[in-house]
């Protein structure tokens, strides 16, 4: 069976940068803490735990003297201040692209605009962006637009960096019909676009697809959804899940991975597929 690898997959710039900051901190400290899981990949998080990286989930867990790393998703300013008040040292690994959206949203609101963010309201990136606003609005699905107040004026739209391009465009199209004074800023990360486009391209050559990455990873789930609309798709977290997979009638299988999937997990999956 032929294995076709997507051109772009695995760690993005923001994830690599955050990991590098953790690794640098571990050279100076035996133990460091991340506010929430560093990335949405259970296997890598467990690997980092063995190297001295612990997770704190809220401000109450912070103790004086801790070194706390803010992951690529960022945090609300209020949370950052609470960590500082606790006497912990902060290493800010917020992705620069996420920081840019935070600043954009804050500036738009200060200029009197209603800020609409296209994304998942429970995702840490969105929580961080919303923490910079007084009255931001999050839209997840196209049908939610109908429930927005008709009297909104001066609207600025931004997006979660890992949003699906097609869903973003669909929601923007509906918003533009409903509201007249609206400015659109497509803040989907270029790495996200590359991975989504690369996955689509790979489906054209493959009979089936394997998307590798955390089941709770936003960008990986979006890639799996995109591939699933085009070809038979399996979303796995590890190569072990390939065992016993029914690939009857599949002569060419494509493989891609989310931006939070480490190279070693991708290589393990490729090796296993090559043995089939």
PLY file of the C-alpha trace (Angstrom):
ply
format ascii 1.0
element vertex 276
property float x
property float y
property float z
element edge 275
property int vertex1
property int vertex2
end_header
0.00 0.00 0.00
1.28 3.44 -0.93
1.52 6.01 1.89
1.09 9.65 0.85
2.29 12.27 3.32
0.76 15.74 3.31
3.21 18.49 2.44
2.50 20.48 5.62
1.72 18.81 8.94
2.82 18.71 12.56
4.05 21.45 14.87
3.44 25.04 13.84
5.65 28.02 14.71
3.66 28.94 17.82
3.81 25.44 19.26
7.52 25.06 18.52
8.20 28.42 20.17
6.28 27.45 23.32
8.11 24.13 23.58
11.47 25.85 23.16
10.61 28.20 26.04
9.71 25.22 28.24
12.93 23.41 27.35
14.96 26.53 28.09
13.23 26.98 31.45
13.99 23.33 32.37
17.70 24.06 31.97
17.40 26.47 34.89
14.64 24.82 36.96
14.01 21.20 37.93
10.28 21.77 37.64
8.18 24.27 35.72
4.43 24.67 35.38
2.21 25.35 32.41
-1.14 27.07 32.85
-3.22 24.36 31.21
-1.74 21.66 29.00
1.11 23.08 26.92
-0.42 21.66 23.74
-3.52 19.60 22.98
-1.66 16.31 22.64
-1.86 13.88 25.55
1.15 11.82 24.52
3.48 14.81 24.32
2.12 16.27 27.57
2.90 12.99 29.35
6.40 13.02 27.84
6.98 16.55 29.13
5.68 15.58 32.56
8.48 13.03 32.88
10.92 15.85 32.12
9.62 18.06 34.93
6.62 19.91 33.46
3.52 20.02 35.66
0.13 21.50 34.82
-1.84 24.02 36.86
-5.45 24.61 35.87
-6.30 27.78 37.81
-4.85 30.62 39.88
-5.57 28.84 43.18
-2.90 26.25 42.38
-0.20 28.89 41.96
2.41 29.11 44.74
5.10 31.76 45.32
8.35 30.95 43.54
6.78 28.84 40.82
7.81 29.35 37.21
4.57 29.43 35.22
4.57 29.21 31.44
1.69 30.74 29.50
1.01 28.42 26.59
0.63 29.47 22.95
-3.15 29.99 23.36
-2.54 32.91 25.72
-4.42 33.99 28.85
-6.77 36.83 29.82
-4.91 39.85 31.29
-6.77 39.39 34.58
-5.39 35.85 34.95
-1.86 37.05 34.17
-2.15 39.64 36.94
-3.44 37.03 39.40
-0.43 34.80 38.68
1.91 37.73 39.33
0.12 38.57 42.59
0.75 35.00 43.73
4.48 35.64 43.48
5.16 33.34 40.55
7.52 34.05 37.67
5.80 34.17 34.28
7.27 33.02 30.98
4.89 34.19 28.28
4.81 31.75 25.36
1.65 33.19 23.83
1.85 32.81 20.06
2.58 36.22 18.46
-0.32 35.65 16.06
-2.69 35.17 19.01
-1.29 38.27 20.70
-1.98 40.19 17.52
-5.66 39.16 17.60
-5.91 40.15 21.27
-4.52 43.60 20.45
-6.69 44.00 17.35
-9.86 43.08 19.22
-9.04 45.43 22.08
-8.28 48.29 19.69
-11.47 47.74 17.72
-13.57 47.81 20.89
-11.82 50.93 22.18
-12.72 52.58 18.84
-16.39 51.87 19.48
-16.82 48.73 17.40
-18.72 45.59 18.35
-16.19 42.76 18.13
-17.38 39.40 16.83
-14.98 36.46 17.12
-15.57 33.40 14.98
-14.51 30.36 16.96
-15.19 28.09 19.92
-16.08 30.03 23.08
-14.67 27.28 25.33
-11.29 27.19 23.58
-8.47 28.77 25.64
-7.46 31.05 22.77
-10.96 32.54 22.61
-11.12 32.84 26.39
-7.86 34.81 26.25
-9.14 37.12 23.51
-12.45 37.68 25.29
-10.52 38.55 28.44
-9.28 41.67 26.62
-12.83 42.83 25.85
-15.80 44.22 27.72
-18.56 42.94 25.43
-17.15 40.64 22.76
-19.42 38.21 20.91
-18.37 34.68 19.93
-20.03 32.96 16.97
-19.39 29.26 16.49
-21.92 28.16 13.87
-23.59 29.95 10.91
-27.08 29.58 12.41
-26.00 31.56 15.48
-25.88 34.75 13.38
-29.68 34.89 13.27
-29.75 35.19 17.06
-27.55 38.29 17.11
-29.29 41.64 17.84
-30.33 43.45 14.65
-29.26 46.83 16.02
-25.53 46.12 16.22
-23.52 48.88 14.54
-19.84 49.32 13.70
-18.85 45.63 13.68
-15.34 44.20 13.43
-14.92 40.45 12.85
-11.84 38.38 13.73
-11.29 34.64 13.93
-9.74 31.99 16.10
-6.38 31.13 14.54
-7.34 27.47 14.06
-10.80 28.01 12.55
-11.90 26.19 9.39
-11.55 28.53 6.41
-14.82 27.41 4.82
-16.83 27.90 8.01
-15.25 31.31 8.53
-16.24 32.36 5.01
-19.78 31.03 5.44
-20.32 32.88 8.72
-18.80 36.07 7.30
-21.14 35.85 4.31
-24.20 35.65 6.56
-22.92 38.46 8.81
-22.34 40.71 5.79
-25.94 40.25 4.67
-27.34 40.97 8.14
-25.18 44.00 8.98
-24.17 46.92 6.78
-21.28 48.50 8.67
-18.93 45.55 9.08
-15.17 45.06 8.74
-13.76 41.57 8.21
-10.31 40.50 9.40
-9.36 36.94 8.53
-7.00 36.09 11.38
-6.83 32.36 10.71
-3.16 31.44 11.03
-1.24 30.74 7.84
-0.05 27.44 9.33
-3.69 26.44 9.82
-4.51 27.29 6.21
-1.45 25.36 4.96
-2.40 22.25 6.92
-6.04 22.39 5.85
-5.15 23.00 2.19
-2.44 20.31 2.32
-4.91 17.81 3.74
-7.44 18.59 0.98
-4.75 18.14 -1.67
-3.72 14.79 -0.21
-7.32 13.48 -0.26
-7.30 13.88 -4.05
-4.53 11.29 -4.30
-5.65 8.89 -1.57
-8.40 6.29 -1.10
-8.50 7.03 2.64
-6.91 9.44 5.13
-5.44 9.20 8.59
-5.40 12.44 10.57
-3.05 12.20 13.52
-3.44 14.33 16.62
-5.31 14.95 19.84
-9.05 14.31 19.82
-9.40 17.55 21.82
-7.17 19.55 19.46
-9.18 22.20 17.62
-6.98 22.39 14.53
-6.65 18.59 14.25
-10.40 18.09 14.57
-11.02 20.68 11.85
-8.60 18.86 9.52
-10.34 15.54 10.24
-13.72 17.13 9.47
-12.44 18.55 6.20
-10.94 15.23 5.10
-14.03 13.34 6.23
-16.16 15.30 3.77
-13.95 14.19 0.89
-12.76 10.67 1.63
-12.94 7.93 4.25
-11.05 9.38 7.22
-9.69 8.06 10.51
-8.75 10.45 13.34
-6.17 8.75 15.54
-3.99 9.98 18.39
-1.28 7.32 18.10
0.08 4.74 15.67
-1.24 1.94 17.92
-4.78 2.73 16.75
-3.79 1.68 13.24
-3.52 -1.95 14.39
-6.45 -3.99 13.09
-7.67 -1.16 10.87
-9.82 -2.43 8.00
-8.21 -1.03 4.87
-9.80 -3.42 2.42
-9.87 -1.83 -1.01
-7.41 0.91 0.00
-4.29 0.96 -2.18
-3.24 4.54 -1.37
-3.60 6.07 2.07
-2.85 9.66 2.97
-1.60 10.88 6.31
-1.57 14.32 7.84
-1.42 15.75 11.35
-2.50 18.76 13.36
-0.28 21.62 14.46
0.07 20.09 17.94
1.25 16.66 16.78
4.98 15.93 17.33
7.11 14.54 14.52
7.94 11.32 16.37
4.26 10.35 16.54
3.86 11.07 12.83
6.90 8.96 11.99
5.63 6.06 14.10
2.35 6.12 12.21
4.08 6.29 8.81
6.30 3.33 9.70
3.32 1.27 10.80
1.42 2.07 7.60
4.45 1.08 5.52
4.35 -2.35 7.16
0.78 -3.04 6.08
0 1
1 2
2 3
3 4
4 5
5 6
6 7
7 8
8 9
9 10
10 11
11 12
12 13
13 14
14 15
15 16
16 17
17 18
18 19
19 20
20 21
21 22
22 23
23 24
24 25
25 26
26 27
27 28
28 29
29 30
30 31
31 32
32 33
33 34
34 35
35 36
36 37
37 38
38 39
39 40
40 41
41 42
42 43
43 44
44 45
45 46
46 47
47 48
48 49
49 50
50 51
51 52
52 53
53 54
54 55
55 56
56 57
57 58
58 59
59 60
60 61
61 62
62 63
63 64
64 65
65 66
66 67
67 68
68 69
69 70
70 71
71 72
72 73
73 74
74 75
75 76
76 77
77 78
78 79
79 80
80 81
81 82
82 83
83 84
84 85
85 86
86 87
87 88
88 89
89 90
90 91
91 92
92 93
93 94
94 95
95 96
96 97
97 98
98 99
99 100
100 101
101 102
102 103
103 104
104 105
105 106
106 107
107 108
108 109
109 110
110 111
111 112
112 113
113 114
114 115
115 116
116 117
117 118
118 119
119 120
120 121
121 122
122 123
123 124
124 125
125 126
126 127
127 128
128 129
129 130
130 131
131 132
132 133
133 134
134 135
135 136
136 137
137 138
138 139
139 140
140 141
141 142
142 143
143 144
144 145
145 146
146 147
147 148
148 149
149 150
150 151
151 152
152 153
153 154
154 155
155 156
156 157
157 158
158 159
159 160
160 161
161 162
162 163
163 164
164 165
165 166
166 167
167 168
168 169
169 170
170 171
171 172
172 173
173 174
174 175
175 176
176 177
177 178
178 179
179 180
180 181
181 182
182 183
183 184
184 185
185 186
186 187
187 188
188 189
189 190
190 191
191 192
192 193
193 194
194 195
195 196
196 197
197 198
198 199
199 200
200 201
201 202
202 203
203 204
204 205
205 206
206 207
207 208
208 209
209 210
210 211
211 212
212 213
213 214
214 215
215 216
216 217
217 218
218 219
219 220
220 221
221 222
222 223
223 224
224 225
225 226
226 227
227 228
228 229
229 230
230 231
231 232
232 233
233 234
234 235
235 236
236 237
237 238
238 239
239 240
240 241
241 242
242 243
243 244
244 245
245 246
246 247
247 248
248 249
249 250
250 251
251 252
252 253
253 254
254 255
255 256
256 257
257 258
258 259
259 260
260 261
261 262
262 263
263 264
264 265
265 266
266 267
267 268
268 269
269 270
270 271
271 272
272 273
273 274
274 275
